[in-house]
Structures are given as structure tokens and as C-alpha cells.
Amino acid sequence: MSTPAGDPVTRARQLLRDRSGAQRVTNIELFFDLVYVFAVTQLSHRLLPEPTVRTTLQTALLLAMVWLVWAYTTWVTNWMDPERIEVRLLLVAAMLISLAMSAALPHAFAGWGWVVGTAYAVQQVGRSVFMVAALRGSPSLRRNYERILAWCVVSGAFAVAGGLVTGAGRDTLWVLAVAVDVTGGLTGFATPGLGRSLTADWTIEGGHFAERCQAFILIALGESIVIIGATLSGMARVTATSAAAFVVAFAGSVALWWLYFDRSAGASAEVIAASDDPGRLGRSAYHLIHPVMVAGIIVAAAGDEKILTFPSAAATGGSAALILGGPALFLAGHAAFKFVVWRVVPWTRLAGVAVLALLALAAGTIAEIALAACAAVVVAAVAAADRHVGRGLTRERSEPLT
């Protein structure tokens, strides 16, 4: 007896990805990412006028909100087929809301806070409602999204409330919103009456998930390249020092790209694709750790604009924090990534962080361009060490210890 086309089971199967072959990133997913190019630009520009501790922490909070909206959507497109009209319309709607949220980021702690908070809540809750409705014929996955919906309602309430208040209350409520969404994933979205899920239940396609997170790293690196080119283009006169700063900034971006993509990106994608528990690696190595590396690139991009604008100026504490802090954050995030995936202590990256910390002692005594050149050399040295020191590519391509 044939199953009716409108049957919930049939409908759910039609919306889910076909797992019979390799899962590729679709054009609509890449189109969706374009909004986040703008979001990263907005975040890096928040650091430039006044890189104080408060501004830095607020920017980190906004990055967390932007990342969570993007990452939760990435989980959805890993399960659902983006070529289906329903899923495609979901992504288009999310793009519109994310664009509004991104436009409001520079004024998130001023008059446009309600836009950021509401956009965050609508996406987190709306996406979960869509999944609960779409997965009526897939009980296990639907139950997981019922739990996620419960948590997102709480985080969404904090986000909206934060957008409506002012001062420290906004910071506190948005921190709570982010904490709820992060804690939900760590606890399997444990919900009274619904239980909790295990990462083994999150049957993601590991290769696709890794590729999506790699794309976000490229988005952040792209912002760095845009800043380098745009700053040079805006100069009335290009001096030898300006040209040198241009080369140094570009070399720093290349070093970050090389460190991540030369070996680790492809090898880690193979590991998660072959893992018996890809949901666990997706949650830890990608969902939680990758935003640290993204933060490092954003900070480094702000530092690039500093050295291109005033290359001969002595490095102040604020500029040194950007020039050295960005690469240090990236190295620390990449160290955590390698440890989680391969269970090895990445000593070269930890040594790189230590050297960058020592370079901070030179702030105020050397020019910004010299400090940036030293930072680029440190990252490049760590990347070069990957080819001559350590366990080798064969080790990196093996299954992680659990």
C-alpha cells in the first residue's frame, strides 16, 4: 500500500537531506553567508574608535550572538535539504532578519538595542518552531527540537528584555541569553518532561558541518583582506612605510589562513566525517571553539587598520592589544581545536601565545608596523613548525581519542 504524499513521515523525509552520497554546501547556504560578511565588518569596526575593555567585551558578546544565530542555522541545514522550497524560504527569512540585526550592531548598546535583541529572539525561536512543525514524521529529531525550542524561548526572552532596557542591564540580560543557548547544547537541552538528548542522537553529516564552519573562517579572513585593501585605497599618498605596512598586514592574514587551512581544516573534516559521534565533535570543536578563532581574526583585522593608518606611530597599549591580541586569540582557539579533535597538546601554538605575550612588553617602545611584523612572524613560524615538528599528517588524519 503506498504512503500518501501528505503523510507526515513522507513529508519529513522529503525535507531531510538525502544521506546516500556526499553532502555538499549549496548555493543558498553560501548566499545566506553573505549577510555575515557584513556582520563581521560591523563588529571589527566597533573596535577601532575606542578599543577599551568595555568595548571589547561588548563586541565579544555581540559576536557570540551573531555566531549562535549562524551556527544554529547551520545545524538545521545539515539535517534539512536547502534545495527544498520550505527550507530555502526559511533561510531567506533568516537572512532578512540577520541583515537588520547586523545593521543595528554599531548601535546595539544605544538606541538600536531592541532591534538586536528582537532579531536574535525571532531567529532562535522561529527556526525551532519551523523544525518542530517540519519534523512531524521524524520523532527523534523532532523531540530534540522541542527541547531546543524550550531553551530558545528562555534565551529569546532574555534577548528581547535586554534590548528594551539600558545600561548594564542590557549587558547582563544578553549575557544570560547567550549563556542559556550555550548551556542548552552542553546539557543536551535537558527539559522537564522531554528529557535530554545525547550527542550520538545528533546524526549530522560531519564533512558538511566542518565545511560550513571553515566557510565562516574565510568570511572573517575576507574582512581582514577588505580592510587592508580599502585602507590603502583611501590613502591620498602611499609612502614606502605605508607600502611596507600593507605587506605586513597581508602577510599576517596569510599566516592565519595557512595555519588553519594548510593541514588542520581538511584533516579535521575527515575526522568528524568518520567519527562514530560526529555530534560531539560538531558541538565542541566547531560550535564552541571556532568562534574564538573568528574573534581572533576580527581583532587582527582591526589591528591591520591601525598599522595601515599610523604605521610609524609607537604602539600604544590599545593598538598592541589589537595587533598582538588577535593572533594570540586565534592561536589559543586553534590549540583548543587541535586538542579536542586529536587529543594532543599543541605545544607550538601555546609557545606562540607565550611569545606574543612577551612582545606586549615592547608596546610603547617600537613602532606599530614592527610589532605587527613580529606577530606575523610568530604565526608563520607556528605554521611552518607544523611541517617539521609533531606527529605528522598521518596522525592528524586518524580518529580522535574518546
C-alpha positions in Angstrom: 0.0 0.0 0.0 1.5 3.4 -1.0 2.0 6.1 1.5 0.0 9.3 0.9 2.2 12.3 -0.2 0.8 14.4 2.6 1.6 11.8 5.3 3.9 13.4 8.0 6.5 10.7 7.7 6.7 11.2 3.9 6.8 15.0 4.2 9.6 14.9 6.8 11.7 12.6 4.6 11.2 14.9 1.7 12.6 17.9 3.7 15.6 16.0 5.1 18.8 15.7 3.2 19.5 12.6 1.2 22.4 11.0 3.0 23.1 8.4 0.3 26.1 10.4 -1.0 28.4 13.2 0.0 26.7 16.3 1.3 27.8 19.5 -0.4 27.3 23.1 0.7 24.5 24.5 -1.5 24.4 27.9 -3.2 21.6 29.1 -0.9 23.8 28.4 2.1 26.6 30.4 0.5 24.2 33.2 -0.3 23.0 33.1 3.3 26.6 33.6 4.5 26.8 36.9 2.7 24.9 38.6 5.4 27.6 37.5 7.9 30.3 39.2 5.8 28.5 42.4 6.7 28.1 41.4 10.3 31.9 40.7 10.7 32.6 44.1 9.2 30.4 45.8 11.7 32.0 44.0 14.6 35.6 44.8 13.5 34.7 48.5 13.1 33.3 48.6 16.6 36.8 48.0 18.0 38.6 50.8 16.1 37.4 54.1 17.6 38.0 53.1 21.2 39.3 49.6 21.9 38.6 49.8 25.7 37.9 46.8 27.9 34.2 47.6 27.9 34.0 48.0 24.1 36.0 44.8 23.6 33.7 42.8 26.0 30.6 44.2 24.3 31.9 43.3 20.9 32.7 39.8 22.1 29.1 39.5 23.4 27.7 40.6 20.0 30.0 38.2 18.2 28.6 35.4 20.4 25.0 36.4 19.5 25.9 36.6 15.8 27.7 33.3 15.9 24.9 31.4 17.7 22.3 32.6 15.2 24.5 31.4 12.3 25.6 28.2 14.0 22.1 27.1 15.0 21.0 27.7 11.4 24.0 25.6 10.2 22.8 22.7 12.3 19.4 23.0 10.6 20.8 23.0 7.1 22.9 20.0 7.9 19.7 18.0 8.5 17.3 19.7 6.2 17.7 19.9 2.4 18.3 23.6 1.5 17.0 22.9 -2.0 13.5 22.3 -0.7 11.4 25.5 -1.1 10.3 25.4 2.6 13.9 25.3 3.8 15.0 27.9 1.2 12.3 30.3 2.4 13.4 29.8 6.0 17.0 30.8 5.0 15.8 33.8 3.1 13.7 35.0 6.0 16.7 34.4 8.4 18.8 36.5 6.0 16.5 39.4 6.2 16.3 39.4 10.0 20.1 38.8 10.2 20.7 41.8 7.9 18.6 44.0 10.1 20.5 42.7 13.2 23.8 43.3 11.5 22.9 46.9 10.6 22.0 47.6 14.2 25.3 46.2 15.7 27.1 49.6 15.9 24.3 50.9 18.0 23.5 47.7 19.8 24.2 49.3 23.2 22.5 52.6 22.3 19.1 53.2 20.6 19.0 50.1 18.4 19.3 47.5 21.1 15.7 46.5 20.7 16.5 45.5 17.0 19.4 43.3 18.0 17.5 41.6 20.9 14.3 41.1 18.9 16.2 39.8 15.8 18.1 37.3 17.9 14.9 36.0 19.6 12.9 35.8 16.5 15.5 33.7 14.7 16.2 31.4 17.6 12.6 30.7 18.4 11.2 30.9 14.8 13.8 28.4 13.5 12.9 25.9 16.2 9.2 26.3 15.6 9.8 25.6 11.9 11.7 22.4 12.7 9.1 21.1 15.2 6.4 21.6 12.6 8.5 20.2 9.7 9.7 17.1 11.6 6.3 15.6 12.5 7.3 12.4 10.8 10.8 12.2 12.4 10.0 11.6 16.1 13.6 11.5 17.5 14.8 14.7 15.7 11.5 16.5 16.4 11.8 15.7 20.1 15.3 17.2 20.1 13.9 20.4 18.5 11.1 20.5 21.0 13.8 20.7 23.7 15.7 23.3 21.7 12.5 25.4 21.4 12.0 25.3 25.1 15.5 26.7 25.7 15.3 29.2 22.9 12.1 30.6 24.3 14.0 31.4 27.5 17.1 32.8 25.7 14.8 34.8 23.4 13.0 36.3 26.4 16.3 37.5 27.9 17.4 38.9 24.5 14.2 40.9 24.0 14.3 42.1 27.6 17.9 43.2 27.2 17.0 45.2 24.1 14.4 47.1 26.0 16.5 48.1 29.0 19.6 50.3 29.0 22.9 50.4 30.7 24.4 47.4 32.5 21.1 45.7 32.5 21.3 45.2 28.7 24.8 43.6 29.0 23.6 41.3 31.8 20.4 40.1 30.0 22.2 39.5 26.7 25.0 37.5 28.6 22.2 35.4 30.1 20.6 34.9 26.6 24.0 33.6 25.3 24.6 31.5 28.4 21.2 29.8 28.0 21.8 28.8 24.4 25.4 27.6 25.1 24.4 25.7 28.2 21.5 24.1 26.3 23.9 22.4 23.9 26.2 21.4 26.7 23.4 19.7 28.7 21.7 18.0 25.7 18.9 20.6 26.0 17.6 18.9 29.1 14.0 19.8 29.6 11.4 18.8 32.2 9.0 16.3 30.6 11.1 15.9 27.5 14.3 14.5 28.9 17.7 15.3 27.3 19.4 14.3 24.0 22.8 12.7 23.6 25.3 13.9 21.0 25.0 10.4 19.5 21.5 11.4 18.6 22.7 14.4 16.6 23.3 12.5 13.4 24.9 15.3 11.5 26.9 14.9 8.3 30.3 15.7 9.7 32.0 16.8 6.4 29.3 19.3 5.6 29.3 20.7 9.1 33.1 21.2 9.0 32.9 22.8 5.6 30.3 25.3 6.8 32.5 26.4 9.8 35.5 26.6 7.6 33.5 29.0 5.4 32.9 31.3 8.4 36.7 31.4 9.0 37.0 32.5 5.4 34.4 35.1 5.9 36.4 36.6 8.8 39.6 36.4 6.8 37.9 38.1 3.9 37.0 41.1 6.2 40.7 41.4 7.0 41.6 41.5 3.3 38.9 44.1 2.6 40.2 46.3 5.4 43.8 46.0 4.1 42.8 46.9 0.6 40.2 49.6 1.5 42.6 51.4 3.9 45.4 51.5 1.3 42.9 52.7 -1.4 41.8 55.5 0.8 45.3 57.0 1.3 46.0 60.3 -0.5 49.6 59.3 -0.9 51.3 55.9 -0.5 54.7 56.1 1.1 57.3 53.4 1.5 56.2 52.9 5.1 52.6 52.6 4.0 53.6 50.0 1.4 55.5 48.1 4.0 52.6 48.2 6.4 50.4 46.9 3.5 52.7 43.9 3.0 53.0 43.2 6.8 49.2 43.2 7.2 48.7 41.0 4.2 51.4 38.6 5.5 49.6 38.4 8.8 46.3 37.4 7.2 48.1 34.8 5.0 49.8 33.3 8.1 46.4 32.9 9.8 44.9 31.3 6.7 47.9 29.0 6.3 47.9 27.8 9.9 44.2 26.8 9.7 43.8 25.6 6.1 47.2 24.1 5.3 46.6 20.8 7.2 44.1 21.1 10.0 41.0 22.0 8.1 41.0 19.1 5.7 42.2 16.6 8.2 39.7 17.6 10.9 36.9 17.3 8.3 37.9 13.8 7.6 38.0 13.0 11.4 34.5 14.3 12.0 33.1 12.7 8.9 34.4 9.3 10.0 33.5 9.7 13.7 31.0 7.4 15.4 29.8 10.5 17.3 30.0 13.5 14.9 27.5 15.5 17.0 30.0 15.6 19.9 32.8 16.9 17.7 30.4 19.3 16.0 29.4 20.7 19.3 32.8 21.1 20.9 35.4 21.5 18.1 33.2 23.6 15.8 30.2 25.1 17.5 32.1 26.2 20.7 35.7 26.7 19.7 35.5 28.1 16.2 34.1 31.5 17.4 37.3 32.0 19.4 39.3 31.8 16.2 36.8 34.1 14.4 37.2 36.6 17.3 41.0 36.5 16.8 40.6 37.3 13.1 38.3 40.2 13.8 40.6 41.7 16.4 43.6 41.2 14.0 41.6 43.0 11.2 41.1 46.0 13.5 44.8 45.9 14.2 45.6 45.9 10.5 43.7 49.1 10.0 45.7 50.6 12.9 49.0 49.8 11.4 48.0 50.9 7.9 46.7 54.3 9.2 49.6 55.1 11.5 52.4 52.6 10.7 55.3 54.7 12.2 53.4 55.5 15.4 54.7 53.9 18.6 52.5 51.0 19.6 50.2 52.1 22.5 48.6 49.7 24.9 45.3 49.8 22.9 46.9 49.2 19.5 49.2 46.5 20.9 46.2 44.7 22.3 44.7 44.6 18.8 47.9 43.8 16.9 49.0 41.0 19.3 45.7 40.0 20.8 44.1 38.9 17.5 46.8 36.4 16.6 47.0 35.2 20.3 43.3 34.6 20.3 43.5 32.7 17.0 46.4 30.6 18.3 44.6 29.8 21.5 41.4 28.8 19.7 43.4 26.7 17.2 45.2 25.0 20.1 41.9 24.1 21.7 40.6 22.9 18.4 43.5 20.5 17.8 43.3 19.2 21.4 39.6 18.4 21.1 39.9 16.8 17.7 43.2 14.8 18.1 43.8 14.8 21.9 47.3 16.1 21.5 48.8 19.1 23.3 49.6 21.7 20.6 52.8 23.0 22.1 53.8 25.1 19.1 50.6 27.1 19.4 50.9 27.6 23.2 54.5 28.7 22.7 53.3 31.2 20.1 50.8 32.6 22.5 53.6 33.0 25.1 55.9 34.8 22.6 53.1 37.2 21.7 52.5 37.9 25.4 56.2 38.7 25.8 56.1 41.0 22.7 53.4 43.1 24.6 56.2 44.2 26.9 57.6 46.1 23.9 54.5 48.3 23.5 55.4 51.9 23.6 59.0 51.4 22.6 58.6 50.1 19.0 56.5 51.2 16.0 53.2 49.5 15.3 54.4 48.2 12.0 57.4 46.5 13.7 55.1 44.9 16.3 52.7 43.7 13.6 55.7 42.2 11.7 56.8 40.3 14.8 53.3 39.0 15.3 53.1 37.8 11.7 56.5 36.1 12.0 55.3 34.2 15.2 52.1 32.9 13.4 54.1 32.0 10.3 56.7 30.1 12.5 53.9 28.1 14.1 52.5 27.2 10.7 56.0 26.3 9.4 56.6 24.1 12.5 53.5 22.0 11.6 55.5 20.7 8.6 58.6 19.8 10.6 57.6 19.1 14.2 54.9 17.0 15.8 53.2 13.8 15.0 52.8 14.2 11.2 49.9 14.2 8.8 49.1 10.5 9.3 48.5 11.1 13.0 46.2 14.1 12.3 44.1 12.1 9.9 43.3 9.4 12.5 40.2 9.1 14.6 40.4 11.2 17.8 40.7 9.5 21.2 37.4 9.5 23.1 
